[in-house]
Amino acid sequence: MRNFRSISLIILLLIVICNRKAGFAQETQTLDFATDTLNRKKLALVAITGASVYAGSIAGLYNLWYKNYPQSSFHFFNDNKEWLQMDKCAHVTSSYYIGLVGYGALRWSGVPEKKAVWYGGMTGFVYLTAIEVMDGLSQEWGASPFDLVANTLGTTLFISQQLAWHEQKFVLKYSFHSSPYAQHNTDQLGNTLLQNIVKDYNGQTYWISANISSLGLQLTRFPKWLNIAAGYGAEGMTGGFSNPSEINGVPVPYSDRYRQFYIAADIDLSRIPVKSKTLKLILNTIGFIKIPMPALEFNKNGVKFHPLYF
């Protein structure tokens, strides 16, 4: 079972929370601490920190997931139909944000813009590709071509915007609400709220959020922090590829698996003008979370309005 891929989201959240101070500044989305004068001490700190996080997390993943399973020659595994592609959204989002943090760290060190975009922006792809290699060498799983595609999409989204506009007009976001399905398969979907947030794809929604002001719609009625977001989710899943009729001898109620699409307003917290550096750091830290707002849901059963969607 490949639900261990949710670990990439855990790593994403930890990296973003610990390093989001290297994120984008308000309004212009340019780095207010960036410099084109290379600071070798800062660069060394970034290199040591990055290498430590990489080595530590890879070692942790190996001990947690891989060492108790037999190894094999490198091979691929087709998991494209698993979880209605919700895990692929997690990969896209993870590679995007790890690349953003990598870029911010290099600019903080004084690495020139273009080099920081390419070298920093590629960190998410490189990191997640290393996990795919470990998958491919495990007899239990296998490398996923579709995960590699998803990693590439997230990296491309960050790099292309930064090269073209020197800002992120379209950002990826994440939201979660509790679902009734996790209780039927706690091994794969989680047994606690924290585990559910990471594992239960039924409660997760992934968003692409566009800033109205930066797209040229400079109307006074639209504040610069207002976004419009499109989301994707799925529901009714108690298993990866299909829903089991029982788990460990316990019957699992039937549920219909289906996709969900959303349209909602959003807030770009990094564009809210604040003077307090502490408040700015807090807003930047939680900026990857989709702010609960009214939303329209589109699914195979029709259209549903949510007064407040998480």
VMD Tcl script that draws the C-alpha trace (Angstrom):
set ca {
  {0.00 0.00 0.00}
  {1.47 3.30 -1.09}
  {-0.30 5.61 1.34}
  {3.10 6.29 2.91}
  {3.48 8.93 0.20}
  {1.51 11.20 2.50}
  {4.76 11.57 4.41}
  {5.81 14.08 1.75}
  {3.04 16.37 2.98}
  {4.28 16.05 6.57}
  {7.76 17.03 5.44}
  {6.29 19.89 3.42}
  {4.45 21.29 6.42}
  {7.49 21.03 8.67}
  {9.77 22.70 6.12}
  {7.31 25.48 5.42}
  {6.66 26.17 9.11}
  {10.35 26.20 10.00}
  {11.56 28.16 6.98}
  {8.64 30.26 5.84}
  {10.51 33.38 7.03}
  {12.38 32.85 3.75}
  {9.10 33.31 1.93}
  {7.71 36.19 -0.07}
  {7.12 39.67 1.25}
  {3.83 41.47 1.11}
  {2.15 43.07 -1.89}
  {4.95 42.85 -4.47}
  {5.76 39.23 -3.59}
  {9.46 40.08 -3.90}
  {11.87 39.18 -1.12}
  {12.30 42.11 1.24}
  {15.50 40.59 2.60}
  {16.97 39.52 -0.77}
  {20.35 40.82 -1.88}
  {22.51 40.32 -4.94}
  {25.67 40.40 -2.83}
  {26.66 36.84 -2.08}
  {27.03 36.19 1.65}
  {29.14 33.07 1.97}
  {28.34 32.58 5.65}
  {24.62 32.63 4.93}
  {25.09 30.35 1.94}
  {27.08 27.91 4.06}
  {24.33 27.96 6.68}
  {21.72 27.26 4.00}
  {23.82 24.43 2.55}
  {24.43 22.81 5.95}
  {20.80 23.17 7.00}
  {19.52 21.84 3.68}
  {21.91 18.89 3.71}
  {20.98 18.08 7.30}
  {17.24 18.21 6.58}
  {17.72 16.09 3.46}
  {19.93 13.46 5.11}
  {17.86 13.33 8.28}
  {14.52 13.01 6.52}
  {15.78 10.42 4.03}
  {17.28 8.38 6.89}
  {14.03 8.72 8.82}
  {11.99 7.60 5.84}
  {14.24 4.60 5.30}
  {13.98 3.48 8.92}
  {10.25 4.14 9.10}
  {9.11 2.67 5.79}
  {11.73 0.74 3.88}
  {14.16 -1.20 6.07}
  {11.62 -3.82 7.10}
  {10.74 -4.68 3.50}
  {12.86 -6.67 1.03}
  {14.81 -4.75 -1.59}
  {14.63 -5.41 -5.33}
  {16.01 -4.17 -8.61}
  {14.68 -0.78 -9.64}
  {11.16 -1.01 -11.05}
  {8.07 1.10 -11.69}
  {4.55 0.73 -10.34}
  {1.40 2.22 -11.88}
  {-0.57 3.89 -9.11}
  {-2.34 6.49 -11.23}
  {-5.83 5.26 -10.30}
  {-5.14 5.23 -6.57}
  {-7.11 7.65 -4.34}
  {-8.65 9.30 -7.42}
  {-5.31 11.10 -7.95}
  {-5.52 12.99 -4.66}
  {-2.01 11.81 -3.75}
  {-0.75 13.35 -6.99}
  {-2.10 16.72 -5.86}
  {-0.06 16.31 -2.67}
  {3.05 15.73 -4.77}
  {2.43 18.80 -6.92}
  {1.91 20.96 -3.82}
  {4.93 19.53 -1.99}
  {7.35 20.09 -4.89}
  {5.99 23.62 -5.39}
  {6.49 24.72 -1.80}
  {9.83 23.03 -1.23}
  {11.04 24.81 -4.37}
  {9.70 28.11 -3.07}
  {11.53 27.68 0.22}
  {14.72 26.66 -1.59}
  {14.55 29.76 -3.76}
  {13.91 32.03 -0.78}
  {16.84 30.57 1.13}
  {19.23 31.14 -1.77}
  {18.06 34.71 -2.33}
  {18.53 35.37 1.40}
  {22.11 34.18 0.88}
  {22.66 36.63 -1.97}
  {22.54 34.11 -4.82}
  {21.54 35.97 -8.01}
  {17.86 35.80 -8.94}
  {18.06 33.52 -11.97}
  {20.38 31.01 -10.31}
  {18.23 31.04 -7.17}
  {15.12 30.35 -9.26}
  {16.66 27.34 -10.99}
  {18.72 25.83 -8.18}
  {16.26 26.62 -5.40}
  {13.18 25.87 -7.47}
  {14.49 22.42 -8.35}
  {14.96 21.32 -4.73}
  {11.43 19.94 -4.46}
  {11.82 17.84 -7.59}
  {15.23 16.54 -6.52}
  {14.06 15.69 -3.01}
  {10.89 13.90 -4.07}
  {12.73 12.09 -6.86}
  {15.06 10.64 -4.24}
  {11.99 9.21 -2.50}
  {10.83 7.72 -5.81}
  {14.19 6.01 -6.22}
  {13.79 4.47 -2.77}
  {10.31 3.32 -3.79}
  {11.69 1.82 -6.98}
  {14.23 -0.23 -5.07}
  {11.65 -1.60 -2.65}
  {9.95 -4.88 -3.51}
  {6.88 -3.74 -1.60}
  {6.24 -0.70 -3.81}
  {7.89 0.76 -6.90}
  {8.63 4.11 -8.45}
  {5.57 5.89 -9.83}
  {5.86 7.59 -13.24}
  {2.82 9.69 -12.37}
  {4.41 10.89 -9.13}
  {7.39 12.05 -11.18}
  {5.02 13.91 -13.48}
  {3.31 15.52 -10.49}
  {6.66 16.54 -8.98}
  {7.61 18.10 -12.31}
  {4.34 20.05 -12.50}
  {4.79 21.57 -9.06}
  {8.39 22.55 -9.78}
  {7.47 23.96 -13.18}
  {4.64 26.04 -11.73}
  {7.02 27.78 -9.34}
  {9.98 28.25 -11.69}
  {7.95 29.42 -14.70}
  {6.12 32.10 -12.72}
  {9.26 33.36 -11.05}
  {11.12 33.60 -14.34}
  {8.23 35.25 -16.18}
  {6.83 37.61 -13.52}
  {9.27 37.59 -10.58}
  {6.30 36.74 -8.38}
  {3.80 33.95 -7.81}
  {0.46 35.07 -9.22}
  {-0.89 31.52 -8.86}
  {-0.18 29.73 -5.58}
  {-1.10 26.25 -4.41}
  {-3.00 25.78 -1.17}
  {-4.35 23.05 1.08}
  {-7.43 22.69 3.27}
  {-8.90 19.91 5.39}
  {-12.16 18.89 7.03}
  {-12.91 15.70 8.95}
  {-14.63 12.94 7.01}
  {-16.67 9.92 8.16}
  {-14.58 7.48 6.13}
  {-11.34 7.39 8.11}
  {-12.93 5.41 10.95}
  {-13.42 2.45 8.60}
  {-9.74 2.18 7.61}
  {-7.62 3.80 10.30}
  {-4.42 2.09 9.11}
  {-4.48 3.94 5.82}
  {-6.57 7.01 6.64}
  {-5.39 7.72 10.17}
  {-6.61 7.17 13.69}
  {-6.20 10.68 15.13}
  {-6.98 14.15 13.83}
  {-3.31 14.82 13.07}
  {-3.04 11.55 11.16}
  {-6.29 12.30 9.35}
  {-4.99 15.70 8.23}
  {-2.10 13.94 6.51}
  {-3.64 10.63 5.43}
  {-7.37 11.04 4.89}
  {-7.70 12.11 1.27}
  {-11.49 12.31 1.71}
  {-11.06 15.41 3.85}
  {-8.30 17.08 1.86}
  {-8.78 19.71 -0.83}
  {-6.01 21.07 -3.01}
  {-6.37 24.55 -4.50}
  {-4.78 26.79 -7.08}
  {-5.35 30.35 -5.93}
  {-4.97 33.32 -8.31}
  {-4.36 36.85 -7.08}
  {-6.86 39.17 -8.76}
  {-4.77 42.32 -8.42}
  {-1.58 40.82 -9.86}
  {-3.51 39.55 -12.89}
  {-4.16 43.14 -13.93}
  {-7.67 43.58 -12.57}
  {-6.75 46.77 -10.73}
  {-10.26 47.70 -9.71}
  {-10.60 49.58 -6.45}
  {-13.28 47.20 -5.23}
  {-10.72 44.37 -5.14}
  {-8.14 44.62 -2.33}
  {-4.66 43.44 -3.27}
  {-4.92 40.43 -0.98}
  {-8.09 39.04 -2.59}
  {-7.77 35.80 -4.58}
  {-10.06 33.50 -6.50}
  {-9.37 29.78 -6.04}
  {-10.26 26.54 -7.81}
  {-10.12 23.35 -5.75}
  {-10.08 19.59 -6.27}
  {-11.14 16.92 -3.82}
  {-12.59 13.41 -3.70}
  {-14.87 11.53 -1.35}
  {-16.19 8.09 -0.51}
  {-12.76 6.41 -0.48}
  {-12.02 3.72 2.11}
  {-9.30 2.08 0.01}
  {-6.68 3.15 -2.50}
  {-7.82 1.62 -5.78}
  {-11.26 0.46 -4.65}
  {-13.35 0.24 -1.51}
  {-13.03 -3.06 0.40}
  {-16.14 -4.78 1.68}
  {-14.36 -5.60 4.96}
  {-11.12 -4.77 6.75}
  {-9.65 -7.19 9.30}
  {-12.94 -9.06 9.33}
  {-14.99 -5.94 10.05}
  {-17.58 -5.01 7.37}
  {-17.07 -1.63 5.71}
  {-20.26 0.25 4.75}
  {-20.64 0.84 1.02}
  {-19.69 4.30 -0.20}
  {-19.64 5.76 -3.68}
  {-16.28 7.20 -4.78}
  {-16.50 10.51 -6.63}
  {-14.56 13.65 -7.50}
  {-15.33 17.18 -6.31}
  {-14.47 20.52 -7.89}
  {-14.71 23.86 -6.09}
  {-14.75 27.58 -6.75}
  {-14.22 29.95 -3.81}
  {-12.82 33.31 -2.82}
  {-9.49 33.24 -1.01}
  {-7.07 35.51 0.84}
  {-3.37 35.81 0.06}
  {-2.07 36.39 3.57}
  {1.37 37.44 2.32}
  {-0.19 40.47 0.59}
  {-1.96 41.84 3.66}
  {-0.12 45.04 4.66}
  {1.10 44.74 8.25}
  {3.88 46.57 10.08}
  {4.65 43.95 12.69}
  {7.43 41.59 11.59}
  {6.08 38.95 13.95}
  {2.61 39.14 12.45}
  {4.09 39.10 8.95}
  {6.00 35.92 9.82}
  {2.83 34.31 11.17}
  {0.85 35.22 8.06}
  {3.59 33.91 5.79}
  {3.90 30.72 7.82}
  {0.25 29.77 7.41}
  {-0.06 31.16 3.90}
  {-0.25 27.71 2.29}
  {-3.55 27.03 4.06}
  {-6.72 27.88 2.14}
  {-8.76 30.30 4.23}
  {-12.29 28.94 4.90}
  {-14.72 30.83 2.68}
  {-18.09 30.26 0.98}
  {-17.65 27.84 -1.91}
  {-19.49 26.19 -4.78}
  {-18.96 22.44 -5.15}
  {-19.46 20.64 -8.46}
  {-19.73 16.86 -8.49}
  {-21.55 14.12 -10.36}
  {-24.66 14.77 -8.28}
  {-24.88 18.44 -9.25}
  {-23.96 21.73 -7.58}
  {-23.75 22.29 -3.82}
  {-23.25 25.57 -1.95}
  {-21.12 25.61 1.20}
  {-21.64 28.70 3.40}
  {-18.17 28.09 4.84}
  {-15.93 25.42 3.32}
  {-12.82 24.03 5.00}
}
mol new
graphics top color blue
foreach p $ca { graphics top sphere $p radius 0.5 }
foreach p [lrange $ca 0 end-1] q [lrange $ca 1 end] { graphics top cylinder $p $q radius 0.2 }
display resetview
